[in-house]
Amino acid sequence: MQDAYRIEVREVDLTEQPEVVGEYGIWSTPALVIDGELAFVGRVNERELGQKLAAATERTG
């Protein structure tokens, strides 16, 4: 049986929520935050994204 994990995905308009820029240290878009940490800036490599998500689910699972 495969374990299920809950992942929250949000799109944030930084012009409407500028506090997010300082909170996560975002300096360019697109940006991806995983587990409260800036994980990627710019284009995301699918393999690297899979690795980061797997690591995040291991910490929370």
Biopython code that builds the backbone (N, CA, C, O; Angstrom):
import numpy as np
from Bio.PDB.StructureBuilder import StructureBuilder

atoms = [
    (1, "MET", "N", (0.844, -1.189, 0.000)),
    (1, "MET", "CA", (0.000, 0.000, 0.000)),
    (1, "MET", "C", (0.881, 1.242, 0.000)),
    (1, "MET", "O", (1.860, 1.329, 0.741)),
    (2, "GLN", "N", (0.524, 2.172, -0.821)),
    (2, "GLN", "CA", (1.307, 3.401, -0.949)),
    (2, "GLN", "C", (0.833, 4.434, 0.068)),
    (2, "GLN", "O", (-0.368, 4.623, 0.262)),
    (3, "ASP", "N", (1.797, 5.104, 0.719)),
    (3, "ASP", "CA", (1.462, 6.165, 1.668)),
    (3, "ASP", "C", (0.968, 7.395, 0.915)),
    (3, "ASP", "O", (1.413, 7.674, -0.198)),
    (4, "ALA", "N", (0.051, 8.119, 1.528)),
    (4, "ALA", "CA", (-0.461, 9.358, 0.941)),
    (4, "ALA", "C", (0.071, 10.533, 1.741)),
    (4, "ALA", "O", (0.158, 10.474, 2.967)),
    (5, "TYR", "N", (0.423, 11.590, 1.045)),
    (5, "TYR", "CA", (0.931, 12.800, 1.680)),
    (5, "TYR", "C", (0.106, 13.980, 1.213)),
    (5, "TYR", "O", (-0.359, 14.030, 0.075)),
    (6, "ARG", "N", (-0.060, 14.909, 2.101)),
    (6, "ARG", "CA", (-0.798, 16.125, 1.763)),
    (6, "ARG", "C", (0.204, 17.222, 1.444)),
    (6, "ARG", "O", (1.091, 17.518, 2.244)),
    (7, "ILE", "N", (0.058, 17.816, 0.283)),
    (7, "ILE", "CA", (0.926, 18.906, -0.141)),
    (7, "ILE", "C", (0.043, 20.103, -0.458)),
    (7, "ILE", "O", (-0.885, 20.009, -1.262)),
    (8, "GLU", "N", (0.335, 21.212, 0.173)),
    (8, "GLU", "CA", (-0.414, 22.442, -0.080)),
    (8, "GLU", "C", (0.289, 23.222, -1.179)),
    (8, "GLU", "O", (1.500, 23.439, -1.129)),
    (9, "VAL", "N", (-0.479, 23.639, -2.165)),
    (9, "VAL", "CA", (0.045, 24.424, -3.273)),
    (9, "VAL", "C", (-0.725, 25.734, -3.318)),
    (9, "VAL", "O", (-1.955, 25.747, -3.342)),
    (10, "ARG", "N", (0.017, 26.839, -3.328)),
    (10, "ARG", "CA", (-0.608, 28.158, -3.435)),
    (10, "ARG", "C", (0.125, 28.979, -4.482)),
    (10, "ARG", "O", (1.344, 28.877, -4.621)),
    (11, "GLU", "N", (-0.608, 29.779, -5.204)),
    (11, "GLU", "CA", (-0.015, 30.762, -6.094)),
    (11, "GLU", "C", (-0.172, 32.119, -5.413)),
    (11, "GLU", "O", (-1.266, 32.488, -4.985)),
    (12, "VAL", "N", (0.920, 32.846, -5.320)),
    (12, "VAL", "CA", (0.900, 34.119, -4.614)),
    (12, "VAL", "C", (1.315, 35.223, -5.578)),
    (12, "VAL", "O", (2.339, 35.110, -6.251)),
    (13, "ASP", "N", (0.531, 36.280, -5.645)),
    (13, "ASP", "CA", (0.881, 37.466, -6.420)),
    (13, "ASP", "C", (1.695, 38.369, -5.495)),
    (13, "ASP", "O", (1.156, 38.931, -4.542)),
    (14, "LEU", "N", (2.974, 38.507, -5.772)),
    (14, "LEU", "CA", (3.856, 39.255, -4.879)),
    (14, "LEU", "C", (3.554, 40.749, -4.847)),
    (14, "LEU", "O", (3.960, 41.443, -3.914)),
    (15, "THR", "N", (2.850, 41.245, -5.851)),
    (15, "THR", "CA", (2.459, 42.658, -5.796)),
    (15, "THR", "C", (1.308, 42.861, -4.811)),
    (15, "THR", "O", (1.138, 43.949, -4.261)),
    (16, "GLU", "N", (0.527, 41.815, -4.596)),
    (16, "GLU", "CA", (-0.585, 41.887, -3.645)),
    (16, "GLU", "C", (-0.171, 41.441, -2.241)),
    (16, "GLU", "O", (-0.795, 41.838, -1.257)),
    (17, "GLN", "N", (0.870, 40.625, -2.144)),
    (17, "GLN", "CA", (1.346, 40.131, -0.851)),
    (17, "GLN", "C", (2.867, 40.289, -0.756)),
    (17, "GLN", "O", (3.589, 39.291, -0.726)),
    (18, "PRO", "N", (3.356, 41.521, -0.709)),
    (18, "PRO", "CA", (4.810, 41.754, -0.706)),
    (18, "PRO", "C", (5.522, 41.205, 0.534)),
    (18, "PRO", "O", (6.738, 41.016, 0.502)),
    (19, "GLU", "N", (4.809, 40.951, 1.605)),
    (19, "GLU", "CA", (5.438, 40.406, 2.812)),
    (19, "GLU", "C", (6.031, 39.018, 2.570)),
    (19, "GLU", "O", (6.945, 38.598, 3.279)),
    (20, "VAL", "N", (5.513, 38.314, 1.578)),
    (20, "VAL", "CA", (6.010, 36.978, 1.255)),
    (20, "VAL", "C", (7.452, 37.060, 0.737)),
    (20, "VAL", "O", (8.246, 36.148, 0.965)),
    (21, "VAL", "N", (7.786, 38.139, 0.050)),
    (21, "VAL", "CA", (9.138, 38.321, -0.480)),
    (21, "VAL", "C", (10.158, 38.265, 0.651)),
    (21, "VAL", "O", (11.139, 37.526, 0.569)),
    (22, "GLY", "N", (9.931, 39.041, 1.700)),
    (22, "GLY", "CA", (10.850, 39.062, 2.827)),
    (22, "GLY", "C", (10.804, 37.798, 3.655)),
    (22, "GLY", "O", (11.828, 37.346, 4.167)),
    (23, "GLU", "N", (9.631, 37.231, 3.787)),
    (23, "GLU", "CA", (9.460, 36.035, 4.612)),
    (23, "GLU", "C", (10.284, 34.854, 4.085)),
    (23, "GLU", "O", (10.863, 34.102, 4.868)),
    (24, "TYR", "N", (10.334, 34.696, 2.769)),
    (24, "TYR", "CA", (11.031, 33.557, 2.175)),
    (24, "TYR", "C", (12.303, 33.937, 1.424)),
    (24, "TYR", "O", (12.993, 33.056, 0.911)),
    (25, "GLY", "N", (12.625, 35.206, 1.349)),
    (25, "GLY", "CA", (13.832, 35.636, 0.648)),
    (25, "GLY", "C", (13.727, 35.484, -0.860)),
    (25, "GLY", "O", (14.720, 35.202, -1.531)),
    (26, "ILE", "N", (12.546, 35.666, -1.384)),
    (26, "ILE", "CA", (12.333, 35.535, -2.829)),
    (26, "ILE", "C", (12.886, 36.778, -3.521)),
    (26, "ILE", "O", (12.539, 37.902, -3.159)),
    (27, "TRP", "N", (13.748, 36.570, -4.518)),
    (27, "TRP", "CA", (14.330, 37.696, -5.232)),
    (27, "TRP", "C", (14.018, 37.667, -6.717)),
    (27, "TRP", "O", (14.361, 38.597, -7.448)),
    (28, "SER", "N", (13.368, 36.602, -7.164)),
    (28, "SER", "CA", (12.986, 36.483, -8.561)),
    (28, "SER", "C", (11.819, 35.506, -8.652)),
    (28, "SER", "O", (11.596, 34.702, -7.748)),
    (29, "THR", "N", (11.078, 35.586, -9.753)),
    (29, "THR", "CA", (9.977, 34.660, -9.952)),
    (29, "THR", "C", (10.167, 33.937, -11.275)),
    (29, "THR", "O", (10.794, 34.483, -12.183)),
    (30, "PRO", "N", (9.651, 32.740, -11.407)),
    (30, "PRO", "CA", (8.897, 32.020, -10.397)),
    (30, "PRO", "C", (9.812, 31.506, -9.285)),
    (30, "PRO", "O", (11.012, 31.314, -9.477)),
    (31, "ALA", "N", (9.217, 31.297, -8.142)),
    (31, "ALA", "CA", (9.937, 30.762, -6.993)),
    (31, "ALA", "C", (9.071, 29.682, -6.353)),
    (31, "ALA", "O", (7.843, 29.755, -6.391)),
    (32, "LEU", "N", (9.714, 28.694, -5.772)),
    (32, "LEU", "CA", (8.995, 27.593, -5.149)),
    (32, "LEU", "C", (9.515, 27.397, -3.732)),
    (32, "LEU", "O", (10.713, 27.217, -3.515)),
    (33, "VAL", "N", (8.594, 27.435, -2.768)),
    (33, "VAL", "CA", (8.923, 27.237, -1.365)),
    (33, "VAL", "C", (8.416, 25.866, -0.951)),
    (33, "VAL", "O", (7.263, 25.518, -1.205)),
    (34, "ILE", "N", (9.284, 25.087, -0.312)),
    (34, "ILE", "CA", (8.916, 23.761, 0.192)),
    (34, "ILE", "C", (9.261, 23.724, 1.668)),
    (34, "ILE", "O", (10.394, 24.015, 2.051)),
    (35, "ASP", "N", (8.299, 23.371, 2.494)),
    (35, "ASP", "CA", (8.501, 23.295, 3.941)),
    (35, "ASP", "C", (9.025, 24.596, 4.523)),
    (35, "ASP", "O", (9.870, 24.586, 5.418)),
    (36, "GLY", "N", (8.526, 25.716, 4.016)),
    (36, "GLY", "CA", (8.902, 27.007, 4.565)),
    (36, "GLY", "C", (10.267, 27.516, 4.149)),
    (36, "GLY", "O", (10.730, 28.531, 4.668)),
    (37, "GLU", "N", (10.925, 26.825, 3.215)),
    (37, "GLU", "CA", (12.237, 27.239, 2.737)),
    (37, "GLU", "C", (12.213, 27.420, 1.229)),
    (37, "GLU", "O", (11.607, 26.627, 0.508)),
    (38, "LEU", "N", (12.876, 28.469, 0.760)),
    (38, "LEU", "CA", (12.974, 28.703, -0.669)),
    (38, "LEU", "C", (13.766, 27.562, -1.291)),
    (38, "LEU", "O", (14.949, 27.392, -0.996)),
    (39, "ALA", "N", (13.118, 26.778, -2.152)),
    (39, "ALA", "CA", (13.744, 25.593, -2.731)),
    (39, "ALA", "C", (14.242, 25.831, -4.153)),
    (39, "ALA", "O", (15.286, 25.305, -4.536)),
    (40, "PHE", "N", (13.513, 26.611, -4.930)),
    (40, "PHE", "CA", (13.864, 26.848, -6.321)),
    (40, "PHE", "C", (13.528, 28.273, -6.715)),
    (40, "PHE", "O", (12.544, 28.845, -6.245)),
    (41, "VAL", "N", (14.350, 28.839, -7.579)),
    (41, "VAL", "CA", (14.062, 30.114, -8.231)),
    (41, "VAL", "C", (14.260, 29.882, -9.718)),
    (41, "VAL", "O", (15.294, 29.366, -10.142)),
    (42, "GLY", "N", (13.274, 30.262, -10.500)),
    (42, "GLY", "CA", (13.349, 30.026, -11.939)),
    (42, "GLY", "C", (12.737, 28.687, -12.305)),
    (42, "GLY", "O", (11.925, 28.130, -11.566)),
    (43, "ARG", "N", (13.140, 28.189, -13.449)),
    (43, "ARG", "CA", (12.603, 26.926, -13.963)),
    (43, "ARG", "C", (13.001, 25.775, -13.035)),
    (43, "ARG", "O", (14.140, 25.695, -12.575)),
    (44, "VAL", "N", (12.050, 24.897, -12.774)),
    (44, "VAL", "CA", (12.275, 23.769, -11.872)),
    (44, "VAL", "C", (12.539, 22.504, -12.684)),
    (44, "VAL", "O", (11.771, 22.152, -13.579)),
    (45, "ASN", "N", (13.628, 21.836, -12.358)),
    (45, "ASN", "CA", (13.968, 20.562, -12.965)),
    (45, "ASN", "C", (13.093, 19.488, -12.321)),
    (45, "ASN", "O", (13.031, 19.396, -11.095)),
    (46, "GLU", "N", (12.425, 18.687, -13.123)),
    (46, "GLU", "CA", (11.474, 17.693, -12.615)),
    (46, "GLU", "C", (12.128, 16.704, -11.640)),
    (46, "GLU", "O", (11.542, 16.376, -10.608)),
    (47, "ARG", "N", (13.321, 16.236, -11.957)),
    (47, "ARG", "CA", (14.015, 15.279, -11.096)),
    (47, "ARG", "C", (14.356, 15.906, -9.744)),
    (47, "ARG", "O", (14.148, 15.294, -8.696)),
    (48, "GLU", "N", (14.886, 17.136, -9.779)),
    (48, "GLU", "CA", (15.222, 17.824, -8.533)),
    (48, "GLU", "C", (13.970, 18.105, -7.695)),
    (48, "GLU", "O", (13.997, 17.983, -6.471)),
    (49, "LEU", "N", (12.884, 18.479, -8.359)),
    (49, "LEU", "CA", (11.633, 18.719, -7.647)),
    (49, "LEU", "C", (11.167, 17.442, -6.962)),
    (49, "LEU", "O", (10.754, 17.474, -5.803)),
    (50, "GLY", "N", (11.231, 16.332, -7.660)),
    (50, "GLY", "CA", (10.845, 15.052, -7.072)),
    (50, "GLY", "C", (11.678, 14.714, -5.844)),
    (50, "GLY", "O", (11.153, 14.226, -4.844)),
    (51, "GLN", "N", (12.974, 14.976, -5.923)),
    (51, "GLN", "CA", (13.865, 14.709, -4.790)),
    (51, "GLN", "C", (13.512, 15.585, -3.589)),
    (51, "GLN", "O", (13.464, 15.103, -2.457)),
    (52, "LYS", "N", (13.266, 16.874, -3.840)),
    (52, "LYS", "CA", (12.926, 17.798, -2.743)),
    (52, "LYS", "C", (11.599, 17.410, -2.099)),
    (52, "LYS", "O", (11.471, 17.428, -0.875)),
    (53, "LEU", "N", (10.609, 17.057, -2.924)),
    (53, "LEU", "CA", (9.310, 16.665, -2.380)),
    (53, "LEU", "C", (9.411, 15.362, -1.606)),
    (53, "LEU", "O", (8.776, 15.208, -0.563)),
    (54, "ALA", "N", (10.207, 14.420, -2.109)),
    (54, "ALA", "CA", (10.400, 13.151, -1.405)),
    (54, "ALA", "C", (11.042, 13.399, -0.041)),
    (54, "ALA", "O", (10.628, 12.819, 0.963)),
    (55, "ALA", "N", (12.049, 14.258, -0.014)),
    (55, "ALA", "CA", (12.708, 14.580, 1.254)),
    (55, "ALA", "C", (11.748, 15.250, 2.225)),
    (55, "ALA", "O", (11.770, 14.966, 3.422)),
    (56, "ALA", "N", (10.902, 16.141, 1.710)),
    (56, "ALA", "CA", (9.938, 16.845, 2.557)),
    (56, "ALA", "C", (8.911, 15.873, 3.121)),
    (56, "ALA", "O", (8.529, 15.995, 4.285)),
    (57, "THR", "N", (8.460, 14.918, 2.330)),
    (57, "THR", "CA", (7.466, 13.976, 2.823)),
    (57, "THR", "C", (8.076, 13.002, 3.834)),
    (57, "THR", "O", (7.378, 12.526, 4.730)),
    (58, "GLU", "N", (9.363, 12.702, 3.701)),
    (58, "GLU", "CA", (10.048, 11.860, 4.670)),
    (58, "GLU", "C", (10.103, 12.543, 6.037)),
    (58, "GLU", "O", (9.947, 11.892, 7.070)),
    (59, "ARG", "N", (10.325, 13.855, 6.034)),
    (59, "ARG", "CA", (10.400, 14.612, 7.294)),
    (59, "ARG", "C", (9.050, 14.707, 7.977)),
    (59, "ARG", "O", (8.974, 14.731, 9.206)),
    (60, "THR", "N", (7.967, 14.761, 7.180)),
    (60, "THR", "CA", (6.637, 14.947, 7.752)),
    (60, "THR", "C", (5.865, 13.656, 7.866)),
    (60, "THR", "O", (4.881, 13.595, 8.602)),
    (61, "GLY", "N", (6.279, 12.623, 7.159)),
    (61, "GLY", "CA", (5.544, 11.365, 7.099)),
    (61, "GLY", "C", (5.837, 10.504, 8.263)),
    (61, "GLY", "O", (5.297, 9.403, 8.368)),
]
sb = StructureBuilder()
sb.init_structure("model")
sb.init_model(0)
sb.init_chain("A")
sb.init_seg("    ")
for serial, (resi, resn, name, xyz) in enumerate(atoms, 1):
    if name == "N":
        sb.init_residue(resn, " ", resi, " ")
    sb.init_atom(name, np.array(xyz, "f"), 0.0, 1.0, " ", f" {name:<3s}", serial, name[0])
structure = sb.get_structure()
